[in-house]
Amino acid sequence: MWLQHLSLKTFRNYKETKIDFNPKLNVFLGRNAQGKTNILEAIYFLALTRSHRTRTDKNLIHFDEEQLHLSGLVQKKTGSIPLEIELTQKGRVTKVNHLKVFDFIAPEWFISTEAPNEFLQTAALCKHNA
C-alpha cells in the first residue's frame, strides 16, 4: 500500500499544491522553512486525522484563510482508496472512499487477503477524533 497522490489547499504554507508520489522512493529537498516537514505533516494528518506538531487543528490552516482541504489517493494491489479531510473553524469532515468516517464500514476488498496486517495499517486511516 502506498500514497499515490496528495493534494493540499491552504495547508500551512501551501496555498494549493498537488504531488504525485513514486511507489518506490520519494525524496524532499529544499532549504530550511520551505515546507518539507509540512508535506510530511499533511500525510500524517490525512492518515491519522491529527497532527504530530500541534494539538490545535486550526493552526494547520494557512494564515488568513478560513479552511483547508487535504486529499490523497492510497493505492493497493486490489484498487485505490480516496481520502479527504476538510477543516474549518467549525470542525472537520473526514472521508474514506467518499464516505464520512462515522458512516464508513470496510468492504471486503478493503481488507488484504495477501497481507492481513494491511487492514490494521489501513484501519488507522479510519480513526476519527471527535
KEKELO-258430 format. One line per 3 residues: number of its first residue (from 1); their letters; for each residue z, x, y of N, C-alpha, C. Coordinates in Angstrom, 3 decimals. Atoms other than C-alpha are relative to their C-alpha. Layout:
% residues N
NUM = A = Z,X,Y,Z,X,Y,Z,X,Y  ...;
***
This chain:
% residues 130
1 = MWL = 0.000,0.844,-1.163,0.000,0.000,0.000,0.000,0.899,1.239  0.067,-0.810,-1.212,-0.901,1.334,3.464,-0.387,-0.861,1.201  0.336,0.695,-1.235,-1.246,0.243,7.070,-1.403,0.400,0.411;
4 = QHL = 1.402,-0.270,-0.312,-4.953,-0.041,7.783,-0.260,-0.066,1.503  0.287,0.218,-1.419,-4.856,-1.278,11.380,1.284,-0.389,0.735  -1.123,0.349,-0.859,-2.333,-1.585,14.228,-0.544,-0.335,1.380;
7 = SLK = 0.389,0.416,-1.343,-2.802,-3.448,17.490,1.271,-0.206,0.820  -1.159,0.100,-0.879,-0.316,-3.137,20.374,-0.443,-0.590,1.330  0.245,0.556,-1.333,-0.277,-5.276,23.524,1.322,-0.028,0.741;
10 = TFR = -1.171,-0.136,-0.872,2.266,-4.457,26.241,1.256,0.410,-0.770  -1.115,-0.574,0.755,4.477,-2.478,23.856,0.328,1.367,0.597  -0.455,-1.251,-0.618,6.489,0.290,25.586,-1.008,0.474,1.050;
13 = NYK = 0.927,-0.511,-1.009,3.973,2.474,27.473,-1.460,-0.389,-0.264  1.366,0.409,0.340,0.901,0.846,25.858,-0.308,-1.382,0.571  0.466,1.302,-0.490,-0.911,-1.929,27.745,-0.743,-0.714,-1.121;
16 = ETK = 0.749,0.556,1.125,-3.399,-2.517,24.925,-0.646,1.155,-0.759  0.506,-1.084,0.837,-4.237,-0.194,22.044,-0.252,-0.514,-1.408  0.318,0.318,1.396,-5.895,-0.551,18.661,-0.203,1.309,-0.745;
19 = IDF = 0.060,-1.221,0.794,-5.534,2.067,15.934,-0.406,-0.355,-1.422  0.372,0.111,1.406,-7.302,2.300,12.576,0.498,1.250,-0.704  -0.611,-1.106,0.714,-5.498,4.463,10.041,-0.814,0.393,-1.226;
22 = NPK = 0.593,-0.517,1.214,-6.767,6.626,7.216,1.005,-0.218,-1.131  -0.956,0.248,1.086,-5.258,5.759,3.819,0.689,1.256,-0.527  -0.577,-1.230,0.545,-4.502,9.412,3.085,0.913,0.721,0.978;
25 = LNV = -0.788,-0.805,-0.936,-3.267,11.221,6.199,-0.337,-0.382,1.429  0.158,0.284,-1.418,-2.722,10.431,9.877,0.911,0.939,0.769  -0.751,-0.963,-0.801,-1.589,12.952,12.490,-0.050,-0.461,1.454;
28 = FLG = -0.076,0.348,-1.412,-0.402,12.124,16.019,0.252,1.281,0.795  -0.127,-1.180,-0.845,-0.930,14.917,18.537,0.024,-0.421,1.457  -0.044,0.298,-1.426,-0.049,14.861,22.219,1.180,0.681,0.651;
31 = RNA = -1.093,-0.584,-0.780,2.173,16.152,24.964,1.239,-0.891,-0.099  -1.238,0.770,-0.040,5.769,15.008,25.383,-0.179,-1.245,0.862  -0.030,1.257,-0.754,6.293,11.428,26.601,-1.379,-0.642,0.156;
34 = QGK = 1.331,0.616,-0.047,2.714,10.337,25.813,-0.106,-1.219,-0.905  -0.010,1.215,0.793,3.626,7.636,23.266,-0.110,0.182,-1.504  0.077,-0.226,1.457,3.547,9.272,19.804,1.133,-0.725,-0.719;
37 = TNI = -1.150,0.665,0.623,7.032,8.036,18.943,-0.085,-1.509,0.176  0.159,1.436,-0.215,6.193,4.633,20.423,-0.913,-0.626,-1.051  0.856,0.493,1.080,3.418,4.248,17.837,0.822,-0.142,-1.280;
40 = LEA = -0.847,0.069,1.184,5.889,5.048,15.062,1.013,-1.137,0.117  -0.947,1.091,-0.215,8.392,2.629,16.587,-0.687,-1.357,-0.171  0.748,1.255,0.168,5.724,-0.110,16.693,-0.203,-0.311,-1.476;
43 = IYF = 0.164,0.189,1.452,5.034,0.402,12.980,1.328,-0.428,-0.614  -1.336,0.327,0.499,8.764,0.315,12.229,0.379,-1.431,0.380  -0.339,1.336,-0.492,9.235,-2.817,14.356,-0.819,-1.070,-0.723;
46 = LAL = 0.854,0.948,0.714,6.295,-4.560,12.692,0.450,-0.175,-1.450  -0.422,0.051,1.408,7.617,-3.706,9.217,1.383,-0.605,-0.187  -1.398,0.406,0.199,11.346,-4.390,9.707,0.522,-0.983,1.038;
49 = TRS = -0.332,0.928,-1.094,11.373,-6.657,12.807,1.210,0.448,0.825  -1.026,-0.562,-0.885,13.791,-4.360,14.593,-0.400,1.423,0.352  0.295,-1.353,-0.450,13.629,-1.101,16.494,1.044,0.970,-0.537;
52 = HRT = -0.953,-1.046,0.380,15.215,2.140,15.361,0.534,0.719,1.236  -0.371,-0.704,-1.230,15.620,3.180,19.030,0.818,-0.832,0.976  -0.738,0.849,-0.934,17.134,0.185,20.829,0.517,-1.237,-0.725;
55 = RTD = -0.547,1.223,0.587,19.305,-2.790,19.983,-0.533,-1.241,0.717  0.488,1.109,-0.803,17.698,-4.955,22.668,-1.519,-0.052,-0.063  1.445,0.117,0.180,14.202,-6.151,21.786,-0.765,-0.020,1.321;
58 = KNL = 0.738,0.103,-1.261,13.276,-6.867,25.414,-0.309,1.374,0.594  0.307,-1.356,-0.459,13.378,-3.081,26.047,-1.354,0.497,-0.527  1.283,-0.394,0.582,10.206,-2.873,23.930,-1.183,-0.507,0.816;
61 = IHF = 1.074,0.594,-0.798,8.187,-4.992,26.370,-0.339,0.939,1.154  0.504,-0.879,-1.071,6.053,-2.945,28.791,0.588,-0.438,1.342  -0.577,0.235,-1.320,7.528,-2.646,32.289,-0.832,-1.037,0.771;
64 = DEE = 0.619,1.065,-0.806,6.750,-5.701,34.496,-0.831,-0.993,-0.806  0.703,0.981,0.829,5.388,-7.734,31.554,1.022,-0.988,-0.562  -0.869,1.064,0.496,6.812,-10.931,30.045,0.078,-0.056,-1.527;
67 = QLH = 0.037,0.092,1.455,5.859,-10.491,26.376,-0.753,1.177,-0.588  0.786,-0.995,0.736,4.483,-8.156,23.745,-0.558,-0.652,-1.247  0.598,0.488,1.237,2.277,-8.697,20.735,-0.376,1.213,-0.846;
70 = LSG = 0.362,-1.029,0.970,2.035,-6.421,17.690,-0.669,-0.677,-1.178  0.589,0.510,1.232,-0.259,-6.995,14.766,-0.462,1.178,-0.832  0.427,-1.052,0.913,-1.190,-4.981,11.734,-0.615,-0.602,-1.237;
73 = LVQ = 0.610,0.419,1.247,-3.108,-5.173,8.526,0.421,0.979,-1.080  -0.455,-0.814,1.127,-1.443,-3.878,5.364,-1.003,-0.187,-1.128  0.994,0.042,1.070,-3.927,-3.014,2.639,0.670,0.311,-1.332;
76 = KKT = -0.473,-0.209,1.364,-3.070,-3.360,-1.039,-1.213,0.029,-0.916  1.102,0.011,0.972,-5.191,-2.945,-4.153,-0.542,-1.409,-0.198  0.379,1.386,0.270,-5.235,-6.731,-4.509,-0.436,-0.765,1.244;
79 = GSI = 0.414,0.686,-1.221,-6.060,-7.566,-0.886,0.760,0.499,1.205  -0.652,-0.411,-1.237,-4.839,-7.335,2.671,0.990,-1.071,0.454  -1.049,0.890,-0.492,-1.795,-8.849,4.376,0.121,0.210,1.508;
82 = PLE = -0.176,-0.126,-1.442,-1.848,-9.521,8.128,1.465,-0.227,0.400  -1.354,0.108,-0.542,1.428,-9.051,10.025,-0.102,-0.179,1.506  0.006,0.207,-1.444,2.228,-10.233,13.560,1.417,-0.191,0.510;
85 = IEL = -1.247,0.288,-0.713,5.135,-10.191,15.976,-0.367,-0.256,1.449  0.113,0.288,-1.422,5.122,-11.861,19.356,1.409,-0.110,0.542  -1.340,-0.053,-0.568,8.139,-11.180,21.526,-0.065,-0.383,1.466;
88 = TQK = -0.121,0.397,-1.404,9.012,-12.936,24.777,1.465,0.090,0.392  -1.382,0.010,-0.457,12.137,-13.157,26.872,0.800,-1.091,-0.719  -0.666,1.116,0.683,12.912,-16.380,24.959,0.249,0.259,-1.476;
91 = GRV = -0.203,-0.265,1.420,12.646,-14.929,21.470,-1.215,0.617,-0.660  1.015,-0.685,0.792,10.405,-13.701,18.695,-0.591,-0.942,-1.037  0.679,0.698,1.083,7.832,-15.177,16.350,-0.602,1.072,-0.893;
94 = TKV = 0.486,-0.976,0.974,7.135,-13.141,13.210,-0.820,-0.735,-1.047  0.866,0.622,0.998,4.266,-13.962,10.873,-0.442,1.024,-1.036  0.539,-0.773,1.116,3.273,-12.595,7.471,-1.059,-0.868,-0.644;
97 = NHL = 1.115,0.751,0.567,-0.112,-13.687,6.160,-0.201,-1.321,0.752  0.202,1.121,-0.924,-0.395,-16.070,9.171,1.065,-1.090,-0.101  -1.088,0.967,0.136,2.821,-17.897,8.181,1.244,0.541,0.691;
100 = KVF = -1.262,-0.422,-0.602,6.017,-17.795,10.207,0.926,0.448,-1.107  -0.816,-0.614,1.045,8.548,-15.721,8.318,0.911,-0.993,-0.686  -0.914,0.925,0.656,11.023,-18.536,7.708,-0.741,-1.016,-0.857;
103 = DFI = 0.815,0.875,0.832,8.133,-20.549,6.183,-0.613,0.757,-1.175  0.743,-0.852,0.927,6.962,-17.633,4.045,0.572,-0.035,-1.407  -0.349,-0.115,1.415,7.012,-17.795,0.253,-1.052,0.907,-0.625;
106 = APE = 0.936,-0.983,0.542,5.454,-14.844,-1.573,-0.863,-0.603,-1.098  0.872,0.442,1.090,2.397,-15.929,-3.570,-0.066,1.074,-1.080  0.054,-0.945,1.123,1.755,-14.289,-6.941,-0.770,1.263,0.342;
109 = WFI = 0.815,-1.180,-0.292,-0.912,-11.965,-5.531,0.724,0.993,0.902  -0.775,-0.862,-0.887,1.679,-10.549,-3.112,0.835,1.003,-0.781  -0.823,-0.861,0.848,3.628,-9.013,-5.990,-0.916,0.860,-0.862;
112 = STE = 0.833,-0.918,0.759,2.094,-5.937,-7.576,0.437,0.041,-1.461  -0.323,-0.106,1.420,1.922,-6.046,-11.352,-0.102,1.450,-0.460  0.158,-1.408,0.360,0.873,-2.388,-11.433,1.236,0.808,0.385;
115 = APN = -1.177,-0.720,-0.488,3.912,-1.243,-9.440,1.014,-1.027,0.504  -0.955,1.033,-0.406,6.765,-3.793,-9.394,0.837,0.379,1.215  -0.768,-0.431,-1.164,8.577,-1.691,-6.775,-0.704,-0.340,1.304;
118 = EFL = 0.730,0.337,-1.216,5.823,-2.554,-4.301,0.496,-1.287,0.613  -0.500,1.252,-0.558,7.256,-6.055,-3.956,1.247,0.263,0.838  -1.210,-0.310,-0.758,10.578,-4.591,-2.839,-0.352,0.648,1.327;
121 = QTA = 0.439,-0.618,-1.255,8.795,-2.444,-0.252,-0.596,-1.066,0.924  0.641,1.054,-0.775,6.777,-5.467,0.874,1.036,-0.994,0.498  -1.019,0.961,-0.399,9.866,-7.666,0.999,0.640,0.407,1.312;
124 = ALC = -0.552,-0.459,-1.261,11.154,-5.505,3.833,-0.830,-0.498,1.167  0.847,0.516,-1.062,8.188,-6.756,5.850,0.362,-1.427,0.351  -0.321,1.413,-0.186,9.564,-10.279,5.499,1.380,-0.219,0.604;
127 = KHN = -1.360,0.140,-0.517,13.049,-9.572,6.850,-0.020,-0.686,1.362  -0.050,0.736,-1.255,13.978,-11.917,9.680,1.397,0.087,0.583  -1.284,-0.040,-0.702,16.758,-11.294,12.187,0.063,-1.181,0.952;
130 = A = -0.112,1.184,-0.875,17.936,-14.479,13.877,0.489,0.376,1.373;
***
